[in-house]
Amino acid sequence: MSTANALSTDSEHDAVLRRWPDGHFDTVGRDPRLVWADGIFATQHSVYVIAGQWERLPSFNHGENLRRSPYLLLRFDTRDNPIVP
């Protein structure tokens, strides 16, 4: 069995999830500023996520742009729970 993990965003809960080879998920990080995250980069001890704010674009809001700065790149420290054990 592989020890690799897959990462996924969970916009409903402002979180980044890790899927283990056996199929279960755990939360890598959670932050209310993580609005519609769309880009993930991981090292063994950090996960970086872009908060894209896509659901705030005018095309989703009757032409009104609801995006707010700052536009964020968030980092979750995973030293206590490495991405790849």
DOMARTI-133598 format. One record per residue (C-alpha): residue number from 1; residue in three letters; z, y, x. Coordinates in pm, whole numbers, always signed. Example, Ala and Ser with C-alpha at 12.3 -4.5 7.8 and 13.67 -1.06 7.14 Angstrom:
<recs>
+-------+------+--------+--------+--------+
| tikol | fido |     up |  north |   east |
+-------+------+--------+--------+--------+
|     1 |  ALA |   +780 |   -450 |  +1230 |
|     2 |  SER |   +714 |   -106 |  +1367 |
+-------+------+--------+--------+--------+
</recs>
This chain:
<recs>
+-------+------+--------+--------+--------+
| tikol | fido |     up |  north |   east |
+-------+------+--------+--------+--------+
|     1 |  MET |     +0 |     +0 |     +0 |
|     2 |  SER |    -91 |   +345 |   +128 |
|     3 |  THR |   +181 |   +601 |   +202 |
|     4 |  ALA |    -48 |   +894 |   +125 |
|     5 |  ASN |    +46 |  +1127 |   -157 |
|     6 |  ALA |   -166 |  +1346 |   -382 |
|     7 |  LEU |    -63 |  +1697 |   -483 |
|     8 |  SER |   -132 |  +1857 |   -818 |
|     9 |  THR |    -43 |  +2180 |   -992 |
|    10 |  ASP |   +148 |  +2189 |  -1319 |
|    11 |  SER |    +70 |  +2526 |  -1477 |
|    12 |  GLU |   +281 |  +2457 |  -1783 |
|    13 |  HIS |   +594 |  +2434 |  -1565 |
|    14 |  ASP |   +492 |  +2672 |  -1280 |
|    15 |  ALA |   +518 |  +2383 |  -1037 |
|    16 |  VAL |   +350 |  +2172 |   -772 |
|    17 |  LEU |   +380 |  +1797 |   -816 |
|    18 |  ARG |   +341 |  +1508 |   -576 |
|    19 |  ARG |   +200 |  +1175 |   -696 |
|    20 |  TRP |   +329 |   +873 |   -509 |
|    21 |  PRO |   +120 |   +558 |   -448 |
|    22 |  ASP |   +321 |   +372 |   -716 |
|    23 |  GLY |   +212 |   +636 |   -971 |
|    24 |  HIS |   +534 |   +831 |  -1024 |
|    25 |  PHE |   +551 |  +1211 |   -980 |
|    26 |  ASP |   +815 |  +1439 |   -837 |
|    27 |  THR |   +834 |  +1816 |   -812 |
|    28 |  VAL |   +757 |  +1965 |   -469 |
|    29 |  GLY |   +832 |  +2321 |   -577 |
|    30 |  ARG |   +864 |  +2547 |   -876 |
|    31 |  ASP |   +837 |  +2924 |   -905 |
|    32 |  PRO |   +780 |  +3145 |  -1213 |
|    33 |  ARG |   +532 |  +3353 |  -1007 |
|    34 |  LEU |   +309 |  +3046 |   -974 |
|    35 |  VAL |    +67 |  +3152 |  -1249 |
|    36 |  TRP |   -222 |  +2906 |  -1287 |
|    37 |  ALA |   -215 |  +2776 |   -932 |
|    38 |  ASP |   -554 |  +2663 |   -808 |
|    39 |  GLY |   -550 |  +2608 |   -435 |
|    40 |  ILE |   -317 |  +2378 |   -239 |
|    41 |  PHE |   -286 |  +2322 |   +134 |
|    42 |  ALA |    -19 |  +2095 |   +277 |
|    43 |  THR |   +129 |  +2016 |   +615 |
|    44 |  GLN |   +406 |  +1763 |   +662 |
|    45 |  HIS |   +675 |  +2028 |   +611 |
|    46 |  SER |   +511 |  +2295 |   +394 |
|    47 |  VAL |   +294 |  +2330 |    +86 |
|    48 |  TYR |    +95 |  +2649 |    +35 |
|    49 |  VAL |    -32 |  +2739 |   -313 |
|    50 |  ILE |   -246 |  +3027 |   -440 |
|    51 |  ALA |   -141 |  +3181 |   -771 |
|    52 |  GLY |   -484 |  +3248 |   -919 |
|    53 |  GLN |   -386 |  +3404 |  -1254 |
|    54 |  TRP |   -705 |  +3264 |  -1407 |
|    55 |  GLU |   -574 |  +3264 |  -1765 |
|    56 |  ARG |   -522 |  +3641 |  -1731 |
|    57 |  LEU |   -894 |  +3713 |  -1672 |
|    58 |  PRO |  -1077 |  +3929 |  -1928 |
|    59 |  SER |  -1287 |  +3634 |  -2045 |
|    60 |  PHE |   -968 |  +3467 |  -2173 |
|    61 |  ASN |   -815 |  +3783 |  -2324 |
|    62 |  HIS |  -1073 |  +3953 |  -2547 |
|    63 |  GLY |  -1208 |  +4155 |  -2253 |
|    64 |  GLU |   -869 |  +4277 |  -2130 |
|    65 |  ASN |   -777 |  +4211 |  -1765 |
|    66 |  LEU |   -412 |  +4101 |  -1763 |
|    67 |  ARG |   -394 |  +4006 |  -1395 |
|    68 |  ARG |   -110 |  +4172 |  -1205 |
|    69 |  SER |    -60 |  +4230 |   -836 |
|    70 |  PRO |    +69 |  +4116 |   -604 |
|    71 |  TYR |   -170 |  +3825 |   -574 |
|    72 |  LEU |    +34 |  +3555 |   -414 |
|    73 |  LEU |    +15 |  +3273 |   -167 |
|    74 |  LEU |   +342 |  +3084 |   -205 |
|    75 |  ARG |   +495 |  +2847 |    +48 |
|    76 |  PHE |   +730 |  +2563 |    -40 |
|    77 |  ASP |   +937 |  +2421 |   +245 |
|    78 |  THR |   +931 |  +2040 |   +233 |
|    79 |  ARG |  +1132 |  +1962 |   +549 |
|    80 |  ASP |  +1404 |  +1793 |   +342 |
|    81 |  ASN |  +1142 |  +1596 |   +149 |
|    82 |  PRO |   +827 |  +1561 |   +366 |
|    83 |  ILE |   +489 |  +1531 |   +197 |
|    84 |  VAL |   +409 |  +1217 |   +392 |
|    85 |  PRO |   +725 |  +1016 |   +471 |
+-------+------+--------+--------+--------+
</recs>
